[in-house]
Amino acid sequence: MGRVAVITGASRGIGAATALVLAERGFRVVVNYHSSADQADEVLRAATAAGGEAVAIRADVTVPADVDAMVRETEQRWGAVDVLVHNALIPFDVTSFADLSWEQLGGKLDRELHAAFLITKAVVPGMISNSYGRLVFMSTGLSRRPRQGMIALGTAKAALDQFVRYIALELAPHGITANLVSPATVDDTTVTGQLTTDQLHALGATNPMGRLVRPGEVAHTIAFLASEDSGFTTGHYLEVNGGLAMD
């Protein structure tokens, strides 16, 4: 039987692409969604057609009861979760610091960490029992390199980055890895929907590859971290940006 993977925010964009890639590779995939039931069903059908087993489960990842119910349902169906891909986008406002309110900054920070905390707490006990686990969290280059208007998202993701490193440190002896995937601006996602055509063109033009990242390219990086092959890779922040940020 294939490994069990829960993907939060899997009804569109990177999450949907990841569900499809993992299903193709034999994973049993939980397609988590919040409100996009029709899109989640489309992902479910595509994953099944690709030869994988999949189920769609609605859960708001900022609500403890929802998260617990989703993990419980997964465990009853397939057993312990082997892989968590925490991709769910917690909404945020694009604003300058001058116009920023504490609710916009503190609210995003609280919801971002609360969701990561809840879903990680829910799946880790099963991973510890099995001495195996892969935790993958979506970050952003904005957590390291500021861009105008993105203070709420960048600050919240910077906190997530460090949270994941602490998780990686503590869980390493149990055979569990925890890593961050940080794409540059990804085409055809909710975030790019908040940008103008001119902004998107400018972002693509500044990339050495001459375009934005595609969801499938991020999904293949996630798939490596979700695999058994990545067993000695933990606490890392993997950038998928076409060479945009070369150290």
Secondary structure, 3 states (H helix, E strand, C coil): CCCEEEEECCCCHHHHHHHHHHHHCCCEEEEEECCCHHHHHHHHHHHHHCCCEEEEEECCCCCHHHHHHHHHHHHHHHCCCCEEEECCCCCCCCECCCCCCHHHHHHHHHHHHHHHHHHHHHHHHHHHHHCCEEEEEECCHHHCCCCCCEHHHHHHHHHHHHHHHHHHHHHHHHCEEEEEEEECCECCCCCHHHCCHHHHHHHHHCCCCCCCECHHHHHHHHHHHCCHHHCCCCCCEEEECCCCCCC
